[in-house]
Amino acid sequence: MNTARDLVIVAMGGEQDRPVETGDLSLALAGAELLDLAEAGALTLDDDLIVPGAETVPADRLLAEAARALLRQEPYETVEDWLWRRGRGLSSAYVVEFERDGLIARKRDHRISLGGRRAALVDSPERSRAERRLADGERVLVALTVEVGIRDEPPAGDGTKGTEGAESTDEAGGTGEVGGSGESVELGTETEPENGTGTGTAAEEGTGTENGNGTGAEEPDDPVDRVLAAVGSAVTELEGVRRRRAVEDAAYENVWRGL
C-alpha cells in the first residue's frame, strides 16, 4: 500500500470545488509517507518523536528516499518538523515520478497547475486502486483528502471523514488541477513559516489550534491519529501564512495607489 501515491492520484483525478494547494498537498504527502513507513516497520512514534526502526528499502523510489531521510540519531525529529522538512517540493516530486512512470500525460496549454504545467491522469491499475480505496472509505486516505480540501468534512457522528465528494470543477475528469489560486505556492517559498518548523504562525494569524485557544489540544493516543492531527495543524498554519501574505500584499498595493 502506498498512501502518498494514492493521495496524489485522488488529488489529480478527483472532483473538488477548488484546486488543491500544492503546499497543503506536500504536507499531507509527507504525513502519508510517515504512516506508510510506520506500517512497514521502518519507524515507530514515541509521543510526537519519530524513532527509526529497521533500515528497510521500500520498492517505491520516493518512499525509499523518505526512509533514507529519517534522522537516526538522537534527538529524534518530531512529526511536525518532519512534515515541514520532508514536505518541501514533495508534490512536485511526485508529479515528476508519475510522469516518469507513465501515469500522467501533459496537456499543452498555458494554465498554471502542477509544477507550472497542466497534467491529466491516464487509466492505470494504480488509479483504479486509489479510487477504490477512497470509495471504500479507507480511514487514512479519506482523512488526508479532508485535510487538503479534496473532500468536505462529514457530518458529526458519521465516523468516516470525507465520504461525500465535493462538487465538480469547471473541467472535471482528472485534469490534475492542483493549486490554482494566486496563493498557490509550494513549500520552501514565501508561504512557508519563517522559522521553517511551522511553529507560532497559526496562532499569530488567529487561526489557532484544534481547541481554538492557541494552547493546543490533547495529543491523540493512536499514532495514526497523531500524524493526521499534525498534518491538519500544519495545513492550518500554512493557510495562516497565506492570509498574512495576502494582507501584506494588499496593504502594499494600497500604499502605491496613494502615491
N, C-alpha and C positions, 0 to 999 in steps of 0.2 A: 504494500500500500504506500502511495506517495501523495500525501495530502497537499503538499505545496504545488505539485504539477496539476492535481485535480482542481485546486483553487484558481490557478491561472486559467485553466480551461473554462471553468464556470464564469470567471470574470469576463472572459473574451466572448463566450458564446451565450451568456445569459441575457435576459431581458430585464433592464432596470430603467428607472425613470431618470437617472442621472449617471454620467460617466463615473467610473471608479477612479479615485485619486491614486496616482502612481505611488505616492509616499505611503498612503494608507495600506495599499496592497503589499508594498515591500515589507512593512512592519508585520502584517499578517503572515506573509510568506516565511519570514524569519521565525515566527512562532510555530508555524506548521512544521518547519524543518526540525525545530526543537522537539516537538511531540513525536515526529517520526523517528528521530534518533533515540528518544527515550524508549519507544516501543521496540526498537532494535537492540536495546541493551547497551547503547553507546554512552548513556548518561543516566543519572538519577537527579532528582531535585531534593535538596535539603533546605526546607523552607523556600526561600527565593534564590538559593545558590545552585548553580549548575555544577554538579560533581561528575567529572568524566568517568566513564566505565571502560570496558574493553575497547581497544583500538580496532574498531570494525571499519571495513571499507565497503560502503553501500555500492550497489551496481550503478545507481544513478550518479552522474558526474557531479551535479551541483550538490546533491546530498552528501556525497563523499567529500566535497570541498568544505561543506559545513562541518562535517565530522573532524576534519583536519584543523578547522578554525577554533575548536574548543580549547579553552585555556586549561592546561593540565597541571598547573602549579598553583598552590595557594598564594594569595587569597583567590578563591574561585570567583567567577563572574556571576553577577546577578542576572536574572531573566530580563529585567528592564534594560540593563546595559547591553546584553546580547542583542536584543531587538534593534536598538539604535546602531550598534556596530555592524552586525551582520546584514541589517536591512538596507544599508547604503547601496542604492542602484540595483537591488535584488530583482525587482520586477522586470527591469530591462534585461538583466542577465537571463532570466527565464524565457523572455521573448526570443533572444538570440539562440538559446538552446532549442526552443521549439522550432525555430526556422531551420536550424541545423538538422533536426530530426524529421523535417518534412511535415510537421503538424500544423503549420500555418502557411498561408500564401499571402504575398504582398499585393496591395492594390495601388495602382498609380493614380494618385490624386494629391491634392495639396492640403488636405485636412490634417491637423495635428492629432496624433493619438499615441499609440505605444511607441516609445522611443523616437517620436517625431515622424513615424511612418505608419500608414494605415495597414492593418492586418486582418485576415479572416481565418477562422479555423477551418480545417478540412475534416471530412469524415474520417474517423480512425477508431480503432478499438479503445484507445486511451480516452477519447472524447466520450464514447458510449459508456465506459466505466465510470467516469466522473459524473456524468449526467444521471446515471443510475444510482450512484451513491448519494447524490443530492436528493433525488426523488424518493429514496428510501429513508430520508431524514437522518442520515448518519450524523451523530452528535457533533463531532469536531468540525467537520466541513460546513455543516449548517451554521454553527456558531460563528465561524470565521466569515462566512458570507454576510451575516448580520453586522459584524463589527466593521466591515469595509463598505457597507451600504448596498451590497448586491441584493439583499433581501431585507424586508421590513421586520421589525421586532414583532413576534407573535403576541396574541392576546395573553394577558396574565393568566397563569394557571394552565397554559397549554402544555407545558412540559417539553416542547420542542421549539427551538429557536428558528425563526425564518422559514417556516414550512410553506408560506404563501409567497409566490414571486411578486415582484413589483410590476407596474405597468411597463409596456414595451417602450423602447426608444423610438426615435423617428425613423430608424433604419434597423429593424430587428433582423435576427438570423445569423448571429455570430460574427459581427464585424470587428470585434476586438477594440471597441471604443473605450479605452481606459484612460481617464484623465483628460477631460475635455475643457474644463473651465480655465480661466486665466490664472487661477491659483494652483493649477496642477503642476507641481514641481517635485522632482524626485528627491529622495532623502540625500543629504550631503550638500544641498544648495541652500538658498536663502531661507527656506521654510523650516529647516531643522533647528531644534532648540540650540541656543548659543553655546551651551556648555557641552553639547554632544551626547549627553546622557539622558536627556528627556526629563530632567528634574526641575520643578519650580514653575515652569511656564504656564501650565494649565491653570494653576491657582491664580497666577498673576493676571490671566486674561478673564478670570471669573468663570471659567468652565468647571473648575473644581474637580473633585474626585468622586468616587462612586457614592459616597454618603452625602455629597453636596456641600460639605462644610470645609473641604480642603484638608481634613485631618486624615483621610484615608479610611476605607472600610476594612473590616476584619479580614485577614488573609484566608482564602478558602483552604480547606484541608486537602482536597483532592489535587494532585499535581496538574492534571489536565485543566481543572478549573482555575488553578493558579496562573497557568500560562495564558489561558483565554482572557482572564481578568487583566493581566499585564498588557496584552495586545490592545484590549479596549481602552485602557488608561493611556497608552502611547498614542493611539489614534486620536483620542480626545485632546491630548496635549498638542499634537501636530495641528489639529484644527484650530486650537487657540493661537498658535504661531501664525497661521494663515490669516486669522482675523486681525491680529495685531498688525501684520504687514499691510493688510487692506486699509486699515485705519491710517497707518503712517503714509501710505501712498496717496490716499485721498487728501490728507492734510497737506502733503507736499504739492499736489495739484492745485489746491485752493490758494496756497501761497503764490504760485506762479500766476494764477488768474488775477490776483490782486495787484500784481506789478504792472 
